[in-house]
Amino acid sequence: MSKPLPPSDATLSVHAGEDRHGRNAPLTTEIQQTAVFALHNTEQLRRYAAGDPDVFLYTRYGNPTLRAAEEKIAALEHGEDAILTASGLAAELAVALTLCKSGDEIVSMLDIYGGTAKLFSNLLARCGITTRFVPFHELENIERSFTRKTRMLFLETPTNPTLRCADIRSLAARAHRRKIAVVVDNTFATPILQKPLDLGADVVVHSATKYLGGHSDLTAGAIVASRRLSAPMRETMILSGGCSDPGVAYLLLRGLKTLEVRVERACRNAATIAAYLARHPRVVQVFYPGLPDSPSHSLATSQMTGFGAIVSFDIRGAGPAAERFIDALKLWYLATSLGGVESTVSYPVLSSHSAATRRDLKLMGVSPATIRLSVGIEDATDLVNDLEQAFANDEPPHQPGSGFGME
Ligand SMILES: Cc1ncc(COP(=O)(O)O)c(C=O)c1O
């Protein structure tokens, strides 16, 4: 960066990483859509070999458009360095393969994104890295899961889809006593609402496909860490071919500029929707840390600056009612992602959690009645009205002679 920036998230979202200086300089960061860079001379090549960060050679190793997005994400997460990757899973793979080798162990929350769980239990297991999955209620005794071989503690908070919050500060302190690195998937919270590195984590990973991009039009991931950790992780990303692309980085930069505004608006909408659902007679329970009676409310208040824009709930009538409700929605799209400007609905037992065992679903509090909403930035009244018509569409048929208030 040419000038120091004030540290507020709204300003960093717009300006961090974007090098705008000189007359007639473009106000936006250009897409350097190239796989390879032509060098002026061997002196420039020598500078590259000596580690000069301003000389670019080959996009898999680095590219100015990728660099700008990396700097913006690092600034927002209060990290020294960020690495842009091909996807969230590519980020997690590079982190795990750097921190662990064959024979090592990962301790992970059980309540994590299903793809991450498969990465750990299928792919990493084939590399000789084993994972212990810890149910949420056992996190308070996390030490019991650590062994001499544990190298990495993996947390995702708030969790998907039941929005439970794990205490990053406390878990990081206990892992560090055993010299275990703490990795937090901050996809749901975004750096606007939660800064895991400030709470003691060593590494943050993101599916930038979600809120960071924000428009459901790109696939990318990010790793944020100290330079000491990021250097070998970048090496792993380069060698495993998990790099991003300049066009994607450009879209990501564009999305990131409005991150703070989008998250603020989506959180406000989510709070309205959670309150509406909490009062609804067709709703058995609402999962949202912003509700005062949520078991995660006080922790979320202490480690986050907002409660996020994902709201889940269990509908009365279980699976058949859930499917009828989802199919009756008109404004909310059925889409298995989250974090876009558009509000979407997902059905975990048939998507993100379809591979989970019955036992694990029970431990995660997920059932066929569970519906997850990713609240977007539309008008909150329009969103509530659409939920209302979907509930009304599925009112139990009126039985002649039956009394009011009977189910
Ligand atoms: C919390 C979380 N982490 C990681 C991922 C993986 O990200 P990607 O699809 O960008 O690889 C996802 C994807 O849904 C996710 O929800």
The ligand as an SDF file (V2000), in Angstrom:
LIG
                    3D

 16 16  0  0  0  0  0  0  0  0999 V2000
  -18.1360  -23.1330    6.0980 C   0  0  0  0  0  0  0  0  0  0  0  0
  -17.5890  -23.5980    4.7900 C   0  0  0  0  0  0  0  0  0  0  0  0
  -16.2720  -23.8130    4.6860 N   0  0  0  0  0  0  0  0  0  0  0  0
  -15.7200  -24.2440    3.5240 C   0  0  0  0  0  0  0  0  0  0  0  0
  -16.4910  -24.4850    2.4200 C   0  0  0  0  0  0  0  0  0  0  0  0
  -15.8470  -24.9650    1.1490 C   0  0  0  0  0  0  0  0  0  0  0  0
  -15.7450  -23.8860    0.2760 O   0  0  0  0  0  0  0  0  0  0  0  0
  -15.6410  -24.0120   -1.3250 P   0  0  0  0  0  0  0  0  0  0  0  0
  -16.9520  -24.5170   -1.8230 O   0  0  0  0  0  0  0  0  0  0  0  0
  -15.3070  -22.6180   -1.7500 O   0  0  0  0  0  0  0  0  0  0  0  0
  -14.5350  -24.9700   -1.5850 O   0  0  0  0  0  0  0  0  0  0  0  0
  -17.8670  -24.2580    2.4740 C   0  0  0  0  0  0  0  0  0  0  0  0
  -18.7220  -24.5080    1.3010 C   0  0  0  0  0  0  0  0  0  0  0  0
  -19.9310  -24.5300    1.3600 O   0  0  0  0  0  0  0  0  0  0  0  0
  -18.4330  -23.8020    3.6990 C   0  0  0  0  0  0  0  0  0  0  0  0
  -19.7540  -23.5910    3.8220 O   0  0  0  0  0  0  0  0  0  0  0  0
  1  2  1  0
  2  3  1  0
  2 15  2  0
  3  4  2  0
  4  5  1  0
  5  6  1  0
  5 12  2  0
  6  7  1  0
  7  8  1  0
  8  9  2  0
  8 10  1  0
  8 11  1  0
 12 13  1  0
 12 15  1  0
 13 14  2  0
 15 16  1  0
M  END
$$$$
